[in-house]
């Protein structure tokens, strides 16, 4: 995708291979980093799979299962367009193979407008013989994306720095609690992290070594990233512009149009395939939009007929509709929470704070200096590949910071593979300057051990993780998907059985169908208090941490002396005499 136009600028200088880079064919010691990396990935898999039975359904999982099942069983994708279909299809494959199908409520309907995707997902789960087994099957659909991300982190770091630094990158990536948390859920975030990583890798390869095959693979990879999350569009676009700027102004190479054409064609076909090669008509979603389209068509005069034909036959139109829904969400952002207060409209520092408190301290101690080292290599040593992890961190954080939607670290989960690469770069620097040489490796090994111990301590509650300085302020700093996503409802049920509760008042932040969670007879606390202002209930009361933090005026009457414990880490339990 690039053609040399001058030879006056020197090519990037490769760094001389040292003892951390050299491997001999057939040498067991040379294969040791690969063996250890596989062990680390296996440990991570045990953490992930081990959490399945203890972590109950989280907020978004039924919506993803319901929409993915629609794609598989009906060949349409209309229930909820705010997220693209790729991860949702992955979450629905397991339940589909177990025999789950769309619920009877939508089986015979052509138009699914007005159907709640969360309700549909719960219907599918409830209709199965073993709802928990169905949820586990859905979560298993995301596991391959974790493996893809781990493999790419290894390969990209090894190609850049060598095998032992690649092992360091794997060590910090596979023991990062936010990564483990979202790899264990039937949601879209880990899938997007993997596909975004793949997209940047293929984009750099096609610019560095332009061939028709590389161009096609780059187009497919970018398409898969955009089919995983709509954030892929600005993230990949900005990274691509940064890569192009480097190749044009530093490498003195210009893009070849024919390769770009192949990449764009592959991207378009990938997106179109993701939406079942749908051909849609503009303005069919609501009457207002339809009237606006007709007004525009009338302006074409004698060309109105061909314009109307084109407007009625747009390939992949559901993807365009999803962009429209995303723009609506941007204009009407959901409520956010940070440092004990709720707000609308987003805070520019939200994601910076969340990354600072959700990232393990050892990871920060190596990853942050790695940013400065990568800038130095890019600027002073003409190491162009250093731009990849820098862009993979900077642009997602920039876009998220400018966003009005503050929904948690999961929206910038994509930065962690690149931060792991920069941690590996810091390791390489430590190894080169430490005297004796083993001292730098020992420091990194201790930091990796610290992070691994943090995983053992927090397991299986990776979703609730805050690093050591922030942990005492859990709940004050963050809630929702950074702490309480409804995942402890099963533990609440077990606790109520232990105390032989005969009735429960509950204010639950989650999407699970409480009728299948094994709770004692229960009533909705929020509904009751809304209809009985100024009155308070007695007996067993459970309040999700998110609701307690977001609505202190509703639940402030539950005094500390009434509190008798916590279900898991996120549901407060009270007994009011």
C-alpha positions in Angstrom: 0.0 0.0 0.0 3.1 2.2 -0.2 5.4 3.0 -3.0 8.9 4.5 -2.4 9.3 8.0 -3.8 12.8 8.8 -2.5 15.7 7.0 -1.0 17.2 9.9 0.8 15.7 9.1 4.2 17.3 6.2 6.0 15.2 3.2 6.9 14.4 2.5 10.5 17.4 1.1 12.3 16.8 -2.4 13.7 18.1 -2.9 17.2 20.9 -5.4 17.5 19.7 -8.7 18.9 21.0 -9.3 22.4 20.7 -12.3 24.7 17.0 -11.5 25.1 16.4 -11.8 21.4 18.6 -14.7 20.2 17.2 -18.2 20.0 18.8 -21.2 18.5 16.8 -23.8 16.4 16.0 -26.8 18.6 17.2 -25.0 21.7 15.0 -25.7 24.7 16.1 -22.4 26.4 15.1 -20.6 23.3 11.6 -22.1 23.5 11.3 -21.3 27.2 9.6 -17.9 26.7 6.9 -19.5 24.6 6.4 -22.3 27.1 6.1 -19.9 30.0 3.7 -17.7 27.9 1.4 -20.7 27.4 1.5 -21.4 31.1 0.4 -17.8 31.8 -2.4 -18.0 29.3 -3.5 -21.3 30.9 -3.6 -19.7 34.3 -5.7 -16.9 32.9 -8.1 -19.3 31.4 -8.5 -21.0 34.7 -9.3 -17.7 36.3 -11.8 -16.9 33.6 -13.6 -20.2 33.5 -13.4 -20.5 37.2 -15.5 -17.4 37.6 -18.4 -18.6 35.5 -20.4 -20.3 38.2 -19.8 -17.7 40.9 -20.5 -14.6 38.8 -24.2 -14.2 38.0 -25.7 -12.6 34.9 -24.6 -9.0 34.3 -26.5 -6.1 32.9 -25.8 -6.4 29.2 -25.5 -10.1 28.7 -29.2 -11.0 27.9 -29.4 -8.2 25.3 -26.3 -9.6 23.5 -27.6 -13.1 23.6 -31.1 -12.1 22.4 -29.8 -10.0 19.4 -27.2 -12.7 18.5 -29.9 -15.3 18.5 -32.0 -13.2 16.2 -29.0 -13.1 13.8 -28.5 -16.8 13.9 -32.1 -18.1 13.9 -34.0 -15.5 11.9 -31.3 -14.1 9.6 -32.1 -10.6 10.6 -30.5 -8.0 12.9 -33.1 -5.5 14.1 -33.7 -5.9 17.8 -31.0 -3.5 18.9 -28.6 -1.8 16.6 -26.5 0.2 19.1 -23.8 -2.5 19.0 -22.7 -4.4 15.8 -23.4 -8.1 15.6 -20.0 -9.9 15.7 -19.6 -10.4 19.4 -23.3 -10.9 19.9 -23.3 -13.7 17.3 -20.4 -15.3 19.3 -22.4 -15.1 22.6 -25.4 -16.8 20.9 -23.6 -19.7 19.2 -23.3 -21.7 22.5 -26.9 -21.4 23.5 -28.0 -22.0 19.9 -26.0 -25.3 19.8 -27.6 -26.3 23.1 -31.0 -25.9 21.4 -32.0 -22.4 22.4 -34.0 -20.4 19.9 -35.8 -17.0 19.8 -38.7 -16.8 22.2 -42.3 -17.6 21.1 -43.1 -13.9 21.5 -41.1 -13.0 18.4 -41.0 -16.3 16.5 -43.9 -15.4 14.2 -43.4 -11.7 13.9 -41.8 -9.9 11.0 -41.4 -6.6 12.6 -39.6 -6.7 16.0 -40.0 -3.0 16.7 -40.8 -2.4 20.4 -39.3 -5.7 21.6 -36.9 -5.2 24.4 -33.6 -7.1 23.7 -33.0 -7.6 27.4 -36.4 -9.1 27.8 -35.9 -11.3 24.8 -32.5 -12.5 26.1 -34.0 -13.4 29.5 -36.8 -15.3 27.8 -34.2 -17.4 25.9 -32.3 -18.1 29.1 -35.4 -18.9 31.1 -36.7 -21.2 28.4 -33.7 -23.4 28.5 -33.5 -26.5 30.7 -30.5 -25.2 32.6 -30.4 -21.3 32.5 -27.0 -21.2 34.2 -25.5 -23.7 31.6 -27.0 -21.5 28.9 -25.3 -18.4 30.3 -22.0 -20.3 30.6 -22.3 -21.4 26.9 -22.8 -17.8 25.9 -19.7 -16.7 27.9 -17.6 -19.4 26.3 -18.2 -17.6 23.0 -16.1 -14.7 24.1 -13.1 -16.9 25.2 -11.6 -17.2 21.7 -11.2 -13.4 21.6 -9.1 -13.5 24.7 -6.9 -16.1 23.1 -6.6 -14.1 19.9 -5.7 -11.0 21.9 -3.1 -12.9 23.9 -1.6 -14.4 20.7 -1.4 -11.1 19.0 0.1 -9.4 22.0 2.8 -12.1 22.0 3.5 -12.1 18.3 3.5 -8.3 17.9 5.8 -7.8 20.9 8.1 -10.6 19.9 8.4 -9.2 16.4 9.2 -5.8 17.9 11.4 -6.5 20.9 12.1 -10.3 21.1 10.8 -13.4 22.8 11.6 -12.5 26.5 10.0 -9.1 26.3 7.0 -10.8 24.7 6.8 -13.0 27.7 6.7 -9.9 29.9 3.9 -8.5 27.8 1.9 -11.7 28.1 2.5 -11.8 31.9 1.0 -8.4 32.4 -1.8 -8.7 29.9 -3.1 -12.1 31.1 -3.0 -11.0 34.8 -4.8 -7.7 34.3 -8.1 -7.9 36.2 -10.2 -5.8 33.8 -9.1 -8.1 31.0 -10.0 -11.2 33.0 -13.3 -9.6 34.0 -14.5 -8.8 30.5 -13.1 -12.0 29.0 -15.4 -13.9 31.4 -18.7 -12.2 30.3 -20.9 -12.5 27.3 -20.4 -8.9 26.3 -18.7 -7.0 23.4 -15.7 -5.4 25.0 -13.1 -8.2 24.9 -14.1 -9.1 21.3 -13.5 -5.4 20.3 -10.1 -5.4 22.1 -9.0 -8.4 20.1 -10.3 -7.2 16.8 -8.9 -3.7 17.3 -5.5 -5.2 18.0 -5.7 -7.3 14.9 -6.8 -4.3 12.8 -3.8 -2.2 13.8 -1.4 -5.1 13.3 -2.7 -5.7 9.7 -2.7 -2.0 8.9 0.9 -1.6 9.8 1.9 -4.7 7.9 0.2 -3.6 4.7 1.8 -0.2 4.9 5.2 -1.7 5.7 5.0 -4.6 3.2 2.4 -3.7 0.6 0.9 -6.7 -1.3 -2.6 -7.4 -2.5 -3.0 -10.2 0.1 -2.0 -7.8 2.9 -4.4 -5.2 1.7 -7.3 -7.7 1.7 -6.4 -8.9 5.2 -6.2 -5.3 6.5 -9.6 -4.5 5.1 -11.1 -7.6 6.7 -9.5 -6.9 10.0 -10.7 -3.3 10.1 -14.2 -4.6 9.1 -14.1 -7.1 12.0 -13.1 -4.3 14.4 -16.0 -2.2 13.3 -18.4 -5.2 13.5 -17.3 -5.6 17.1 -18.0 -2.1 18.3 -18.8 1.2 16.6 -16.0 2.8 18.5 -13.8 1.0 16.1 -14.6 3.6 13.4 -12.9 6.6 15.1 -10.3 4.5 16.9 -9.1 2.8 13.7 -9.5 6.0 11.5 -7.2 8.1 13.8 -4.6 5.3 14.1 -4.6 4.9 10.3 -4.0 8.6 9.8 -1.1 8.5 12.3 0.4 5.5 10.5 0.0 7.2 7.1 1.6 10.4 8.3 4.6 8.4 9.5 5.0 6.5 6.2 4.5 9.6 4.1 6.6 12.1 6.0 9.3 9.9 7.6 9.6 6.9 5.3 8.9 9.0 2.3 6.5 6.5 0.8 3.1 7.2 -0.8 0.0 4.9 -0.8 -0.8 2.8 -3.8 -4.3 3.5 -4.9 -5.0 -0.1 -6.1 -4.1 -1.6 -2.7 -6.3 0.9 -0.9 -9.1 -0.1 -3.3 -8.7 -3.7 -2.3 -8.7 -2.9 1.4 -11.8 -0.8 1.1 -13.6 -3.5 -0.9 -12.7 -6.1 1.7 -13.8 -3.8 4.5 -17.2 -3.1 2.8 -17.9 -6.8 2.1 -16.9 -7.8 5.7 -19.4 -5.2 7.1 -22.1 -6.2 4.7 -21.6 -9.9 5.5 -21.9 -9.0 9.2 -25.4 -7.7 8.5 -26.4 -10.8 6.5 -25.9 -8.9 3.2 -28.9 -6.8 4.1 -30.3 -4.3 1.6 -32.4 -1.7 3.3 -34.5 1.4 2.4 -33.6 4.8 3.8 -36.1 6.3 6.2 -38.1 3.2 7.1 -37.4 3.3 10.8 -39.8 6.1 11.7 -42.3 8.4 10.0 -40.3 11.6 10.7 -37.2 10.2 8.9 -39.3 8.9 6.1 -40.8 12.4 5.5 -37.4 13.9 5.6 -36.2 11.4 2.9 -39.1 12.1 0.7 -38.4 15.8 1.0 -34.8 15.3 -0.1 -35.9 13.1 -3.0 -38.2 15.7 -4.3 -35.2 18.0 -4.8 -33.7 15.7 -7.4 -36.4 16.7 -10.0 -36.1 14.5 -13.1 -33.5 12.3 -11.3 -36.0 11.5 -8.6 -36.7 7.9 -9.8 -33.1 6.7 -9.8 -32.4 8.5 -6.6 -35.5 6.9 -5.0 -34.3 3.5 -6.3 -30.9 4.0 -4.7 -32.4 5.2 -1.4 -34.6 2.1 -1.3 -31.7 -0.4 -2.0 -28.8 0.5 0.3 -26.4 -2.4 1.0 -25.7 -2.8 4.7 -28.2 -0.2 5.7 -28.6 -1.6 9.2 -25.0 -0.5 9.8 -25.9 3.0 8.8 -28.9 2.9 11.2 -26.6 1.7 14.0 -24.5 4.9 13.5 -27.7 6.9 13.7 -28.6 5.2 17.0 -25.1 5.8 18.3 -25.4 9.5 17.5 -28.7 9.6 19.5 -27.0 8.0 22.5 -24.2 10.6 22.2 -26.7 13.4 22.2 -28.6 11.8 25.2 -25.9 10.1 27.3 -26.7 7.9 30.2 -26.0 9.0 33.7 -22.4 8.7 34.9 -20.8 8.4 38.3 -17.4 9.4 39.7 -16.2 10.4 43.2 -19.5 10.0 44.9 -21.6 12.1 42.5 -23.8 11.5 39.5 -23.9 13.6 36.4 -24.9 13.8 32.7 -22.8 14.7 29.8 -19.5 13.1 30.6 -16.3 14.3 32.4 -13.2 14.8 30.4 -11.0 13.2 33.1 -13.3 10.2 33.7 -11.4 7.6 31.7 -8.0 8.9 32.9 -9.1 8.4 36.5 -10.7 5.0 35.8 -7.6 3.7 34.0 -5.5 5.0 36.9 -7.5 3.1 39.6 -8.4 0.0 37.6 -4.9 -0.8 36.3 -2.7 -2.7 38.7 0.2 -0.7 40.2 2.9 -3.0 38.7 1.4 -2.6 35.3 1.4 1.2 35.7 5.0 1.2 37.0 6.2 -0.5 33.8 3.7 0.6 31.3 3.8 4.4 31.9 7.6 4.7 31.6 7.3 2.6 28.5 5.3 5.4 26.8 8.3 7.8 27.2 10.7 5.0 26.0 8.5 4.4 22.9 8.4 8.1 22.1 12.2 8.2 22.3 12.6 5.2 20.0 10.1 6.7 17.5 11.7 10.1 17.6 15.4 9.4 18.1 16.0 5.9 16.7 13.4 6.0 13.9 11.8 2.9 15.2 8.4 3.3 13.4 6.8 0.3 15.0 6.8 2.1 18.4 4.0 4.2 16.9 1.7 1.2 17.0 1.3 0.9 20.8 1.5 4.6 21.2 -1.4 5.1 18.8 -3.3 2.1 20.2 -3.3 3.9 23.6 -3.5 7.6 22.8 -6.3 7.7 20.3 -8.9 5.4 22.1 -8.3 7.4 25.3 -8.6 10.7 23.4 -11.9 9.7 21.7 -13.3 8.3 25.0 -12.2 11.5 26.8 -14.1 13.6 24.3 -17.2 11.4 24.6 -20.2 12.2 26.6 -20.7 8.5 27.5 -18.8 7.5 30.7 -19.7 3.8 31.1 -16.5 2.4 32.5 -13.0 1.0 31.8 -14.6 -1.5 29.4 -14.9 1.3 26.8 -11.1 1.7 26.7 -10.2 -2.0 27.4 -8.4 -1.9 24.0 -5.4 0.0 25.6 -4.2 -2.9 27.7 -2.5 -5.1 25.0 -0.6 -2.0 23.9 0.3 -1.0 27.5 1.6 -4.6 27.9 3.9 -4.0 24.9 5.2 -0.8 26.5 5.7 -2.7 29.8 7.9 -5.1 27.8 9.9 -2.1 26.5 10.5 -0.9 30.0 11.7 -4.4 30.9 14.1 -4.3 28.0 15.5 -0.9 29.2 15.8 -2.2 32.8 17.7 -5.2 31.6 20.1 -3.1 29.6 21.0 -0.6 32.3 20.8 -2.8 35.4 24.1 -4.0 37.0 24.2 -6.9 37.4 22.0 -7.7 34.4 19.8 -10.1 36.4 18.7 -7.4 38.8 16.4 -5.7 36.2 14.8 -9.0 35.4 14.3 -9.7 39.1 12.5 -6.4 39.6 10.1 -7.2 36.7 9.6 -10.7 38.0 8.6 -9.3 41.4 6.2 -6.9 39.8 4.6 -9.6 37.7 4.3 -11.8 40.8 2.6 -8.9 42.7 0.1 -8.5 39.9 -0.6 -12.3 39.8 -1.1 -12.3 43.6 -3.6 -9.5 43.1 -5.6 -11.8 40.7 -5.6 -14.6 43.3 -6.8 -12.2 45.9 -9.7 -10.6 43.9 -10.7 -13.8 42.0 -13.5 -14.3 40.9 -14.6 -10.7 41.4 -12.3 -9.2 38.7 -15.1 -6.8 37.8 -14.8 -5.1 41.1 -11.0 -4.7 41.1 -9.4 -1.4 42.1 -5.7 -1.2 42.7 -4.3 -1.0 46.3 -4.3 2.8 46.8 -7.9 3.1 45.4 -9.4 -0.1 47.0 -10.4 1.5 50.3 -12.6 3.9 48.3 -14.4 1.3 46.3 -18.0 2.5 45.7 -17.0 6.1 46.2 -14.8 6.2 43.1 -16.8 4.1 40.6 -20.0 2.0 40.3 -21.9 0.3 37.5 -19.7 -1.9 35.2 -16.6 -0.9 37.1 -18.0 -2.4 40.3 -21.6 -3.5 40.4 -23.1 -4.9 37.2 -25.7 -7.1 38.9 -23.2 -10.0 39.2 -23.8 -10.9 42.9 -27.5 -11.8 42.8 -26.7 -15.5 43.0 -24.6 -14.9 46.2 -27.5 -12.9 47.6 -29.8 -15.9 47.1 -27.3 -18.2 48.9 -27.0 -15.7 51.8 -30.8 -15.5 52.2 -31.0 -19.3 52.4 -28.3 -19.3 55.1 -30.3 -16.9 57.3 -33.6 -18.6 56.4 -35.1 -15.3 55.2 -38.9 -15.6 54.7 -39.2 -12.4 52.7 -36.9 -9.9 51.0 -37.2 -6.3 50.0 -34.8 -5.7 47.1 -33.4 -2.7 45.1 -31.4 -4.5 42.4 -29.2 -3.0 39.8 -29.2 -5.7 37.1 -31.0 -7.4 34.4 -31.5 -11.0 35.7 -34.9 -12.4 36.0 -35.2 -12.6 39.8 -37.9 -15.3 39.6 -35.2 -17.8 38.6 -32.5 -16.8 41.1 -33.7 -18.8 44.0 -34.6 -15.8 46.2 -37.2 -16.0 49.0 -40.5 -14.3 48.3 -39.5 -10.7 47.4 -40.9 -7.3 46.6 -39.3 -4.4 44.7 -38.2 -1.9 47.3 -38.0 1.0 44.8 -41.6 0.4 43.6 -43.0 0.1 47.1 -41.3 3.3 48.4 -42.5 5.2 45.4 -46.1 4.3 46.2 -45.6 4.8 50.0 -43.7 8.1 50.4 -42.3 8.7 53.9 -42.8 5.1 55.0 -40.1 2.5 55.4 -40.1 -1.3 55.3 -39.0 -3.8 57.9 -37.3 -7.2 57.7 -34.6 -8.2 55.2 -33.5 -5.6 52.8 -31.0 -5.9 49.9 -29.7 -2.8 48.0 -27.2 -2.9 45.1 -24.2 -0.7 45.7 -24.9 1.2 42.5 -28.4 2.2 43.6 -27.2 3.0 47.1 -24.5 5.4 45.7 -26.6 6.9 43.0 -29.8 7.5 45.1 -28.7 8.3 48.6 -31.9 10.2 49.1 -33.9 7.0 48.6 -31.8 4.6 50.7 -30.1 6.9 53.3 -32.7 5.8 55.9 -31.0 2.4 56.0 -28.7 3.2 58.9 -25.3 1.5 59.3 -26.5 -0.4 62.4 -29.1 -2.1 60.2 -26.4 -3.5 57.9 -25.5 -7.1 58.5 -23.3 -7.9 55.6 -22.7 -7.9 51.8 -23.5 -10.4 49.2 -20.3 -10.9 47.3 -18.8 -7.4 47.0 -21.7 -5.4 45.6 -25.1 -6.0 47.3 -25.7 -4.5 50.8 -27.7 -6.6 53.2 -29.8 -5.0 56.0 -32.1 -6.3 58.6 -34.5 -3.7 59.8 -36.3 -4.7 63.1 
